């Protein structure tokens, strides 16, 4: 019997992804853009992702592969993606590389690219072609739509296991080489719509957003009629100051100042997801909060996987106040966004970069309490903390109890979260920190730990792996240490 379709619901006033009818958090890893054309490149990475604690693989799905000729469809490698994910206990997010991938048309079929008269390219103000396909070209949309519907029909028939839980419509869409398309058709729409009068200096980019996002929304609307998976598109984000649309980032994407307009034109998408490659905590958090505002479910569709990318910390940062439903470093086999350095997994020898072990520790910890964390997001019962340079501790005023965190990691990367299950019961999740419990002011007296257990959750059932030794006087408030990644369940003595 087929499992229920994945869906995004509002729980505790916050978006929650549900898979198989249960709360789910995406602990993802994305394959490199060109790593899914062959079994030899694609397949070995699934086992690495599973060992790293991931529960989801995000894989490109190429239009040129699916429809090499008009109306001729090939699902062999799509089926291979499904089979490999199932064999390794992973879910899938499929990334539709079609009309736009990083605003370019490389992944469109040859018959599209070799016939610019029918499937026209966007033009710059000097009537020169750009690298991007025009968002108002009906012929391109009709072929893209037919191919996407064929993919959805195939999934509806062959994915009763619901391996695919989320589907990305296009990739970092928009126009590179111009702030909008200046072809005759677009010029007529721009003038007829009064874009210059309505948007002034931002008219060209606003027109591109409406055109590109309208194109995507029509695809999403039709795809849902065939197979109603949760759908989204992602964003190549430009800097708020100093970056120009069409030059430093694609014009027409849902960048921050255009997000409201993009949402207005995409009612058939479940969310718009940011690609956050910034390394600093402040900018990462700012982007997360921007894309979780106004009811938009936060899914960090791409994030840095490099040695300095902080993926092992940012996955915790995204889970806290922003309440992310998913986190997905790109790529497992390339040190994005850098072009040199060791990736998470070397595609030739299979060796892991040191950052792969850091990310594994985070994923293993979160994965051991996945449903509990998902259920606690958006409530006052969850506290998330990540050590930043110069920090040695953190603190949380829980309900009736103060929780004191002291970081233990010599490299300064202690990280984790605490979930309050009841007045005297807590989950401590993460690695490289110790935790103490005290009565709130004015007392400040230590709260004794009656017992502590090391274990994991199987769905919502707690499974004890072993009791945690307590060889110091409890009444003195000695800390409980999480030096290895995982989950401790702590029971405090009655007050």
N, C-alpha and C positions, 0 to 999 in steps of 0.2 A: 504494500500500500504506500502511495506517495506521501512524503512528509509535507507539512504545511509550508507554503512559500515563506521565504524570509520577508520581514516587514519592519518598518520603523514606526514605533508607537510613542505616544507621550506618556511617560511614567514619572511620577513625582514632579510633574511640571517640566520635565526634561526629555529630550529624544532618547529612545532606547532601541537599539537594533535587537531583533529577536530572530533566532535561527532554530528551526525545529520547534517553534513555539516557546523557546526559553531565552532568557537574556544572554547576550553574546557581545564580547568585545573583540575587535579585530586586532590581533597581534600579527602584523603582516610583514612580508618581505616581497619586494618587487624584483622581477627579473629585468636584466638590461634590455634596452629597446629591441635589440636584434638577436636575443638569445632563445627565441621560440620558433625559429624557422626549421630547426632540425632536432631530432631526438637526441643526437649525440651531445649537443650543447645544452638542451633544455632539461633532459631527464635527471642527470646526476644532482642537480641543485635541489630537487624536492627533498631528498634524504637529509641534506645539509640544513634546509629550512626547518624540518621537523626536529632535528637534533638541537637546533638553536632555540627551540621553544616556541617557534611560530605556530599559529593555528590556521593561517591563511596565506596563500600565495597570490600575488597580483601579477597577472600575465598579460602581455600584449596579445591582441588578436588582430591580425593584419587583413585589411580588406583585399589586398592584392593576392593573399593566400586563399582567402575564402572564395573569391570570385575572379579567377584569372581571366575569364572571358565573359562577356555579357550574358547573364542568365545561367552560367555554368558554375555550380557551387561544389566546393571540395571541403569536407568536414573532417578529413583524416587527422590533421594535427589538432583540431579542436577536441576530437575524441581522445587523442593522446593526452592532452592537458587534463581532461576529466579523469582518465584512468590513472595517471600518475598522482594526481592529488588524492584520489580515493585510496590508492595503495599506501600512501604515506600519512593518512589521517589528517589531510589538510582541506580546508575550504578554498574556493576560488573567487577572486575578483577579476573580471575580464575587462580589459582596456581596449576599446574599439578604436584602433588606429586607422582612420578612414580619410574623410575629406581633410581633416586637420590632425596632424601630430606635431606639436610644437609649432603650430601655425603653417606647417609645410605639407605638401601633398606626396611626399616620397612613398608612403605606404598605400596610396591609391593604386588600382590596377593600371597596367600599361595602357590599356585602351582608353582610360581617362586621360592620362598624361600626354598621350600621343595625339590627342584630338582637341587642342585648345580652342578650336572654333566652336565645337559643341559644348565642351566643358571648360568654360573660359576661366582664365586666371584673373585675379584682382589686378587692377591697374593703378599706378601712382598718378599724381597730379599732372605728370608729363606724358600720360598715356602709355607708359612703359609697363610691361608685365612684372608682377612681383612673384615671389615663390609660393604665394597662397592662392587657393582657389576662391572664386568670387562667391560670397554668401547669398547672393540673390539669383544665382544660376539655377533655374528649375531643373535642367537636364541632370546636373550633378546630384542635386537632392534626390531626384527620382531613382537614380541608380544606387546611391548610398542607402536610401530607404529600403529598396528591394533587397539589398544584401543583408541589411540589419534585420529585416523581418525574417529572412531565411535562417539567420543565426538563431533568432528567438524561437522560431518554429522547431528547429533542431533541438534546442535545449528543452523545450516543452515536452518533446517526445523522448529524449534520451537522458534526461537528468532528473529522474524521479527521486533520486537521493538528495536533491537540492545541494549538490556540490557547489554550484555557483550561487553566491549569496548577494552579490552586488555587481552592477554593470555600469561601466563608465562610457558615456556617449561622447566620442571624440576625445582628443587629448590636447590640453593647452591650446584651445582654438583661438582663432583670430587672424589678423593680417600682419605680416612682416614686410617692411619695405614701403609702407605708406600708412597714414593715419586713418584712411578709409579707402574703399574702392572708388575710383573715378571713371568707371566704365559708363557708357551711355545710360544703361538701365539704372545703375545706382545713382547717377547724377539726377535722373528724373525723379526717383523716389526721395532723394535728399531734398530737392527743391519743393516737391509736392507736399512733403511732410512738414515743411517749415522748420527744419532742424536748426538752421543758422539763427533764426529768430528766437527759438525756444532755448537753445543751449549756448549760444555765443561762442566763446573760445573753445569750448568742449564739444562743439557740435559734431565734428568729424568722428571723434571717439565714441560719442553717444550713439550716433547713427550706426557705427560698426557694432557696438554692443547689441543694439536692437536687431540688426541684421543677422549677426552670428548666432546670438542666443535664440532668436526666433527660428532659425534653421534647425538648431539642435532640439528645440522644444517640439517642433513638428515631427522630428525623428522619434523622440521619446513618446509622444502621443500615439504614434502608430505602433511602436514596439510594444507598448503596454497592452494593446488590443490582442497581441499574439501571445505574450508571456509576461505577466506583470511582476517582473523583478524590481527591486529598488534600483533607481537610476540616478546618476549624477554626472556632472562634468567637472573638470578640474581647472585650475587657474595658474598660469605663469604670472607671478606677481612682480610688478615693477616697484621701484622705490617711490615713496610718496612725493619726494622732492628730487628733481634733477633727471628723472627718467622720462623719455618721450614715447608716447604710444606709436607703435609701428616701427620704432627704432630699437629701444632697449627691451621692449616686451611687446607681445602681439596686441594690436589695437582691436578691440572687440571682446576681449576676455573680461571676466568678472573681477577686475581689480577692486581694491577697497572702495575707492570713491565712486565706482560704477556698480557696486554690488546690488544696491537697491533696484537700479534699473534692470540689471541682469535677472534678478529674482522676478521682477514684474513680467519679464518676457519668457520665463521658464516655469509656468505653473505645473507642468507635467514631470518636472524633475523633483526628486525627493530632497536633494541638497546640492550645494555648490561647494566643492572641496578645494582648499588651498594647498599648493605645493610650497612648503616652508623650508627653504634651504639655508636660512640664516643660522649662524652658530651661537649667537648670544641669547641668554635666557630672556632678557627684556623684550627683544624684538620677536622672539618665538612666541612668548606669552601674548604680546600685543596682537599678533596675527591670529592666534587661536581665539582670543576673545572677540575679535572683529567678525570671524566667520562662524561663531556660535550665537551671534546676536539675532534678534528678531525671529527666533524659532528655527534658524537654519542648523540642522544637525552637524556638529563638527566632526569631520573625518579628515585627518592629515594624510592626504592621498600620496604625497611624496615628502621625504625628509632626507637630510644628509646621512650617508652611511660611511663617511670617511673617518679617519682616525680622530679628527678634531670636531666631528659633526655632532657629538653629544646625543646620539640617538638613545643611548642607554638611560640618559637622564630625561630627555624630552618626552619619552613615552610616559613617564610619571607626571611630568608637568602638564601634559595634555589631558590626563585623566582627572586632574583635580577640579578646580573651579571651572575650566572650560567644558569638562564633561565629555570628552571625545568618545565617539563610538568606535573609532579605529585609528591606528597609527601604522604607517607603512613606509619604512626606509627604502629608498631606491638608490642603488640596486644591490642585490645580494652579490653579484659578480662584477661590480665596477665601483670604484671609490667615488661615487657622485657626491657633490658636483665637481670635485677635482677630476683631473684626467690622469694623474699619476698617483702613486702610493698603492698600498696593499688594500684590496677590496675585502669585504667580509669573507668571501670564499674565492680563492684563486681558481679561475675557470680551467686552468691547465692541470695543476697538480692537486687541487682540492684543499690546499692549506688554508687555515683560518688566519685572518688578521687579528691582532689583539683586541680590536674593538668588537669583534664577533663574540668573544667571551664576555665582554661587558654587557652587550645586548642580550646574550643568552641568560645572564644572571637576572636581568630585569624581566625578560619574558617568562622565564621559569617561575619567578616569584608571582607575577600577576596571574599567570595561567593556573596556578595552584589555588586561586580563590576567585576565578573569573566571574561566576554568576553573583557572588556576594558583592564584589566590587561594582558590577553593573547595576545591581539593585540599590546600592548605596549612593551612586552618583546622583547629584542634585539634591542631596539631603545634608543635614548638619552632622550626620554620623560618620562622615568620611573626611580624613585629613591627609593631605599629600605633601611631601617635603622632598626637596632636592638640594644637596649641598652645593653652594656656589663658592667661588674663591674667597677666602678669608673667613668663611663661616665655620663654626664649630658645633653649633647646636640649633635646635628649633623647639617650639613649644606649642601646645594646643590646649585650649580650655574646653574639654569635652563636657558632656552633661554630668555634673557632679564630681568631676575628677580632672585634675591637671595632668597632662601627658608631656613628659620632658624627653626630648630626643638629643642624644649626643653622638656626633659622627665619629666613626672609627677608622675610616679608610685613609691610608697614607697619601693616596693620590687625590684625595679630596672629592670623591664621587659617591659618598653615602647617599642613599636614596630609598624611598619607600612610602608607605601609607599605613594609616591606622584606621580601622573600622570599629566603631563602638556597636557591639551586638546587643548589650543590655547595660544596666547601671554598673555591673561588676564584671563585665566580660568584654574582651577586646581581641581583635585580630591585628597582629603586627606583620606586615608584608614588606619584603624588600631585602636589602643587603647592606652591610657595613655601617651599622648603627646600634646603639643601645637605647633602651627605653626604661623610664622610671614613671611611677604613678604616685601622685600626691593628692591629699585633700586640698580643696581650694582655700584661698584666704578666708578668714584670718588664721586658720589652723596651720596649713602647710605641712601637716604630718605625713610621713610616708604611708602609702597604701600597700599593705603586704600582699604578695602574690601567693595565693593558696596553692595553685598548681599551674604549670604551663606545659603545653603539648606541641610537638612538632608534627606537622601533617599537611594534608591537602584536602580540597573539596572535590568530590565527584558529583558534578552538578551542584545540588544544595546539601549533600550529605558529607559530614566531616569524617575523614578517615585518619586515625592517629598512626603516625609512623613510629614515634617513640616519645616517652616523657622527657622533658627537659630537666636536667639536673639542677638542683638549687642547694648549694653547699654553704651558703652564707646566711647569716641571720636575716630572715625576711623583714622583721620589724625595723631594721635599719635602712630599708629602702634600697638595697643593692640592685643595680640595673640588670635587666635581662638583655643579653646581647644576641644580635643576628649577624654573625660573622660569615655565614654561608647564605646563599639566596634561598628564599622559601617563605613559609608562613608559620607563625607561632600563634597559638590560641591561648590567651592568658585569662585565668580566672582569679579575681582579686578576693581576698578575705572580706567577709561582710563588715560593713562599717559599724 
